[in-house]
Amino acid sequence: MSKTKSYILIFVIIILSFLSVVLLLKYNKLNSAADNTSQGYYILKEYNNKVALFSSSKNTPLEIYNIKPADLPFKDEELLKQGIKCSSKKEALLKIEDYE
């Protein structure tokens, strides 16, 4: 094999390797974005005079707690009327513990 053909072959291998890395990075980025949107977030809000936990993707509560917003400080009661956005269920449960 001539020297020129060897250099061309090495160049092609380098280009293909680079393109493979770029495609893998894009694939991982797309999967990561899809995971974040599918997880969504949680919302704590008043529901039938009780505190309830909602998923961002559902209109019905995931859980209803035996906590009356009227028994909470005024500020918290007002926040629950608007809905308190939580990035994870764990964060929402920590807020619920504060109310109990």
N, C-alpha and C positions, 0 to 999 in steps of 0.2 A: 504494500500500500504506500502510495506516495505521501510525502510530508504534507502537501497541500490538502489532500483528502483527510488526513488525520486531524488537521486543524479544523477543517469544516465539520467533521464528525464531533469533535470536542465542543465546538461552538454550538452545534445543534443540541447536544446533550445539556449544555448549560442553559440554553434558552428554554428547553422543555422543563428542566428542573425549576427554573424561575416561574414559569407559567403554572406549574403544579402547586407551588407554594402560594401564589396569588389566588388560585382557585380555592385552595383549602382555607385560606384566611377569609375569603368572601363567604364560603359555605358556613364556617363557624360563626361569622358575624350575623348572617341571616338566621341561623338557628338560635343564637342568643337573643336576637330581637323578637323572634317568635315566642320563645319561652317567656320573656318579660311581658308581652302583651297577653298571652294566654293566662298567666297567673293573675293579672289585674291587681286589684286592691280591695280592701274591705272598708265598709262604712258602718259606723255606729250611729244609730239615730232612734228617735222615738217612734214606737209602733204600738198602737192600742194602749197608750199610757204606760208603756214599759220600754226599757232599753232593749234594742234588738241589734243583731249583727247581720249585715247584708254583704253579699258579694257584689262587686261592681258590675257583674254580668247578669244579676238576677234581681227581680223586683220583689221576690218573697224572701222573708228573713231566713237565714241559715240557723240562727238560734235566737230565742227570746229569753231574756233574763227577768227574774222577779225583782227588778229594780225600777222604782217609779222616778221618772225625771223630776217630778215636783218635790221629791225628798232630797234632791241634790242642790248644791249651791246654784244660785241664779245664773251665774256665768256658764256653768256646765249644762244647765237646763236649756239655755239659749243655743249653745253649740250643738246639742243633740237635735234641736228642731231643724237646724240647717244640715246636720250630718257631719260627723267627724271622720275624715279620711285617714285610714291607716294603711301603711305599705305592706303589712303582713298580718296574718292572723295572730301571731304572737304579740305584736304591738297592740292589737285590739284587745286581746285577753288581759294584757297588763293594765290597760285603761279600765276594763271592767273590774279588775281587782281593786283599783283605786276607789271605785264607786261602792263596793260592798262593805 
